[in-house]
Every structure is written in C-alpha cells, then in structure tokens.
Amino acid sequence: MTAAAGGQGRRGPVKPGALLGAYSAAAALLGAGAGLWLWAAAAAPGPVDGAAPALEWGDAWPGAAIGAAVAAGLAWLLGRLLLGAGALQSLAEAREAAAAAGLALADEKATLLRPALAEQALYELVRRAAHQALAARKDKDKFQDALAKYADPTLSTRLKESTSAQAVGTQKVRCAILFCDIRGFTKMSETLKVEEVVYLLNDYFTVGSQVVAAESGQINKFIGDAILAVFQDPPGHVTGAQACRNAAAAGLGLVSAFRRQRNVWQDKITTPFETDLGVGVHFGELIMGNFGSPQRMEYTVIGDTVNFASRLCSLAGKGQVKLSDEAWGQVSPYFTADRMDLVSVKGKAGEHQTWLLTGKKPGI
C-alpha cells in the first residue's frame, strides 16, 4: 500500500463536497492571482516610450474578480463531475448497506439517501436496492418460519450455524422418547368423512404440540396418527432425570388433553365414533442428526431407545401411559405408577419390566 493510500485508510475517504470546496478555493486564488498579474503587466513601462499607464488598484480589481469568478465556475463544473463520481461511489456503498440493513435504509431513505446522492436517478436506484434487500429479508423470515413448522426446531437452529444441510451431522445423546397414537384410528378413519378426519387429526396434533412444548419437549415428527417427541435435559443437567420427568408429565397431559378435545370432536362430528390415546416413554442413548441423501434430508432420532418407546406405545391400552424401567427409575420420586407384568418386546431379547403411570405424587 502506498503512503497516500495508507493516509486515506487512516482518515477515511475524502467526501465529494470537500473536494468541490478545495477546488473552488484554489481556482479563486488562481483567478485573483491572474487578475493581479494582468494589472501588473498593464502598469509596467511600455516597450516604446518607457512610460507606464496611469493605472491604480481600483482599476485592476474588477479584472481580478472576473478572473476569479471564471476560474471558480470552471472549478464548480469539475466539482460537479467529482460529486457525480462520489455519488456513484456512495451508491455502491449504499447497495452494500442495503443488503445488510435494507429495512433501516428503506425507513430512513428520506433523510439519509437524498442528501447523499446528487441526482434523482441515483436516489431511485438506491431506493430500489433497499426495497430489494427488504424483500429478501422478508423471504428469509418466511423460510425460517416455514422451517420451524415443517421440521424439528432444533434443526432450524443448527442450520443457521452450518453452511449446508449435510454439515449438521449426527451425535449420540441420552434422551427421553415419547410416542403416542390414537386408539381405534383405523376404524374411525373408515367411517368418518375425509374432511372430518383431517379436522380431527390437525386439532389433535395442535393440542399435542402445545402439551409437549409446555413440558420443554420437541416434536420430532408426526407419523400417521402418531406423535414422536424428544425430551432432553436442560443445560447443566446430565442424569436424564429432568428429561424423563418432563416426558412423563407430557404423557399424562396428552391423555387429559385428548379426552377433553374428544368431547369437542364428538359434538362437531355427526358420525358416532370411539377413540382414546396410548402413550409410551423410554429413556436411553440414541443417535440424533441429519439422515438421507443430498436430494432429501431428514433430521430425526434413531436407535434402540426410539424403537423400544414405540413398542411401549403399542402395549399401552386406551388412556394409558407406559414407562420403561429405565424411565421409571428417573421419575419415581415424583410420580405414582403400577408395576406391570414382564413383557416380551419385538426386536429385543428377554423380558422387560414396564410401569403404568397413574399420576403425580401430592405436592409435586
């Protein structure tokens, strides 16, 4: 970098207005000097008779003033060209600023952009750039809202921190997994109208999502009429007790909320139907991350813990919340449950102890 460039870097770029003033002042001085030179030349002795004309300063100052005015006019024209170049430079800077803070530019264009640009056309270009940046920001906000609705909320956060969907990666974590699904849904979907099934499912998913969120859980996906929710310990907790406690509370809350909404559905849907909810909760290690191909990715959880929670949900009867022995060991100080008979679970060797959750202990 040259010394001049380094000096500019320390002082910042010279503004077009400053250049215009400097050139005008210099031209005025040059004009005044030219006028004085003309006066001195006229007052000098002539080459023929050696006599000098009787000129005084009062006779010369109009010439000097005219010279200064002409020079200043030329400098003003040059300054206008420089100001135009400066405006173009400001336009480029404004485009960059609009890309970073389009809303601020759009809102304050009347006070910030007009004085900065010499011509209306340049102002219009910057105004359009600001509006384009604002539209891009709105599109980005819409995408983030859609992503939060169509995918696990954890995915939205992790994608913001990654350069690509595949870079999100996978990790082993210890979580409580909750599965719930509607009992009698197949028969109900055969007897109800399509629009009635859609209404019931959407309402059920809405209420279920609210219950899960209230207990600090995250809906990972809807599978037919089933809900898969993930509960993790908050920062600073590693035992899994809080995750299991939240999952157990969500299980009881889901059954209660489902039965309340069932009364609403039966009032609105003319075709009689019977239905209830079953819930299964298990705690253990699983793999959480992004799975799929470059064309289609899915952020989800996989592993034996997930499968066993699904099996427990299948074993649960109408209105029941079934817990694994691992989950019950984490929440026994806070809830009441009945020990169930040992059961064999498809895909797992041996017999397994399960618990039927009956409620919260008094004072909890």
N, C-alpha and C positions, 0 to 999 in steps of 0.2 A: 504494500500500500504506500502511496506517495505521501509526502508531508502534507500536501494540500488536502488529500483525501482524508488523512488522519485528522486534520484540523476540523474538517466538516463533520466527521464522525463524532468529535467531541462536542462541537457546538450545535449539531443538528443541521438540517438542510436550510439553505437561505430561502426565505419566502419571496415570491414574485413581487409583492408590494415593496419590500425593502430594496430589491433590485431596481424597480422603477424610480424610487426616490433617489437612489445613489446616482443613476444615470442622468436624471433630470438636474440634480445639483451640479454634477460635473459639467454637463452641457451648458448650464447657465454661466458657470465660471469661465468656460471656454469662450462663450459668446461675449461676455463682458471684456475678457482679455482681447478678443478680436476687435471690439469697438475701440478700446484704448489704443491698440496698435494702429488702427486707421487714423485716429485723431493725431497720434504722434507723427505718423507719416505725413499727414497733411500739414502739420505745423513745422516740419523740418524745412531748412532752406532749399529753395528750388535750384535746379541744376543750371539755370540760365543766368539769373541775376543775383543769386545767393540770398534773396530776400525771402523771409518766411511770411506766409499769410498771417493775418491778424486773427488767429483762432484762439478761443478760450475754452475751458472745460464745459461751460454751459452750452457751447455749440456742438460738443462731441458726445455728450451723454445720451441724446436720442439715438444716435447710431449704435452706441454700445448696447442700449436697451433692446433695440430691434434685433441686433445680432444675438443677444442672449435669448430673446423670445423665439427666434427661428431655431436656434440650437436646442432649446428646451422642447419645441414642438417635435423636432426630429427624435429627440430622446424619448418623448412620450410615445411616438409610434413604435420605436424599438421596444419600449417597456411593455406596450400592449402585446407585441409578439411574445415577449418573455412571459408576460402574465398568462397568455394563452397556453404556452408550454407548461407553465406552472399549474394551470387548471387541469391540463391533461394529466400531469403527474398526480394532482390531487384526486382526479377521477380514478386513477389506478389504485391509489391508496384507499379511496372510498369504497371501491369494489371489494378490496380485501376486508375492510372494516365491516361492510355489509354482510359478507359471508360469515364473519364471526359474531356480529351483533346486529343482524338485519332489523330486528324489532326496534332497537334503540334508534337506528338511523331513520327508519320509517316514521317513528313518532316525532323525532326532533328535526326532520328534514327542513322545516320552515326556518328554523333558527340556525342550524349548523351547516346545511348544504348550500343554501342560496348564497350566503356571503363567501363561501369557499370557491365558488365557480364563477367564471367571468361571463359565461354565455348561458342562455336558457336551454340550449340544446344539451350542453354538458350536464346541467342540472337534471334534465329529463332522463339522461342515461343513468345517472346515479340513482334517481328515484326508482327506475325500473330495476336496477340491480338490487336495491333494498327490498323491493317487493318480491323479487325472485328469491332472495335469501329468506324472507319471511315465509313464503310458501314452502320452501324446502324445510324450514324448521317445523312448520305445521305437519308436513308429510312425515317427518321423523317422529313427531309426537304421536301421530296416528299409528305408526308402525309399532312404537313401544306399547301403546295401549292394546293393540291387537295381539302383540306377542304375549302380554301378561294374561290375556283372556284365553288364548289358544295353547299356551304352554305353561309348564311349571314356572312359578315366579322366580325360582332360583336361576332358571335358565336365562331370563332377561338380564339379571344382574351379572351373571358370569359372561354373557355375550358382550356386554359393554366393556368388559375388561380384556376381551380377547380380540384377535384380528380376524378370526374366521370361526365358523360353527364347529369345524373339526378340531380346532385348537382348545375347545372347552375341556376335553379329556375326561378321564374317569378317576374315581377314587374309592377306596374302601372306607366305609363308615359303619358305625353302630347306631341303628335307628329302631324306633318302634314303627311297625307297619300295621295299618288298619285297612281291612277290606269290609265292605258292606254291600249287600244286594237285596233286591226286593223278592220276597217270597210270593210265589204264585204269579210272577210276572208273565210267564209264557201263556198261561191260560187267559190272564187278563188282556194281553195284547191281541189274543184271538177273538175276544168278544167285544172289545171297545172299538170305536171308530179311530181311524188313524190320527185325526186331529186331537182326539181325547188322550190318546197315548202320548203324543208329543207334548201336550199341555201338562200331563201328569209328570212325565219324566223331567221336563225343564223345571217345573216347580220343585220337584224332589231334589234335583241337582243344586238348585239355588239355595234351598234351605240347608241341604247337606254341606255346601261350601261355607255357608255362614257359621254353622256349628264347628266345623273343622278349623276355620280361621280364628274363631273365638278361643280355641284351645291351642293356639300357636302352631297349628299343623298346616301342611301344604297339600293341596290336591295335586297329585301327580298325573292322574288321567281318569277319564270315565270309560268304562269297558261295558258296553251294552247298558244294562241297568245297574252295574256295579260301580262303586267308588273306591279308588286306591289312594290312600292318604299316607303321607310320611311325616313322622314327628321326630325331631332332633333335639338334643339337649341345647339349651341356650349357652352362649359363651361363658366359659369358666366352670361348666358342669360336664363331667366326663363319665359318670357312672351309668347314665341311662335312666335314672330314677325319674327325673322330670319329664323326659320324653314319654316314658310309659304312663306316668300319671296323667299327662295331657291326653294321651291316646285313649286311656280307659274312660276319662271324663267325656271325651268326644263320643265314645261308643254309647254311653248312657244317654248323652244329649241327642244323638242321632235317632235312637229309638223313640224318645219322647217327642222330638220334633216331627218325626214321620207320622206318628199316631195322631198328633194334632192336625197335621195337614191332611191326613186321610179323611177326617171328618169333613173338611172343606171340599175335597175331591168328590166324595160321595154325595154331597149336596149339589154339586155342579154337574156331575155326570149322571145321566138318567139310567144308564145300564147298571144293574147291581154287580158289585164285584167285592171280593175279599182279598186283602193283601196285608203284609207286615214286613218287617225288616229283620235281617240277621246280620250279626257283626262278629268278626274275628280279629284278634290283636296278638301279635307276636313281636318279640324283641331279639335282635341279634345283629350279626355282621352281614353286610351286603355290599354290592357294587353299585355306585351311583355315577351316572355320567351320560355322555352322548354316544348313541349307538346308531349304526346304519351305514349308508353309502354316501358318497359325495352328492348324489341326487336327492336323497331323502334321509334326514336325520331325525332321531327321537331322543329326547332327554328323559331318562327313566331310571328305575331301580330294578336290579335283577339279583337272583341268588336264592339259596335255600330258605332264607328268612322270609322272603316275599312269597315263595311257594307255600310255606307252612301257614302263613297268615291267611292265604286264600283257602287252604284246606279247613282251617278252623271256622272260617266264614261259612263254608258249605256244611259243616257239622252243626252250626248254630240253628236252633229252631226259631219259630216266629217270636220276634221281640227279644231274642237272647243275644247276650254279648259273651263270647267265648274267649278266654285268655289262655295262652300257653303257660307252662310252669315258669319259664324264664320271665315272662311279663308279670305274672302274679308275684314273683319274688321281689320285684321292684316296687309294687304298689300296695302290698299287703298292709302297710301301716295306715293307709288312707281309705281303703275300700273294704267292703264285705263281699264274700264270694262263697259258693258251694263247691266242694271238691267233687269232681265228676269221675266216672269210671275211666280206667285206662283205655285208650283208643289206639287203633292202628290207622296210620295215615298213609295214603297212597304216595309213593315216592320216597318214603322214609322208613328205615328199618326199625323194628322193635315197636313197643307200645309207649304211649306218651300220656303224661298227666295233663289234664285240662281243668280249667276252672270256669264256673258260671258266675259272672259278675252280677251282684244283686243290688249294689248301691254304695253310697259313700258313708263312711263312719260319721257318727254325730260330731259336730264341731269342726269338721273338715271343710 
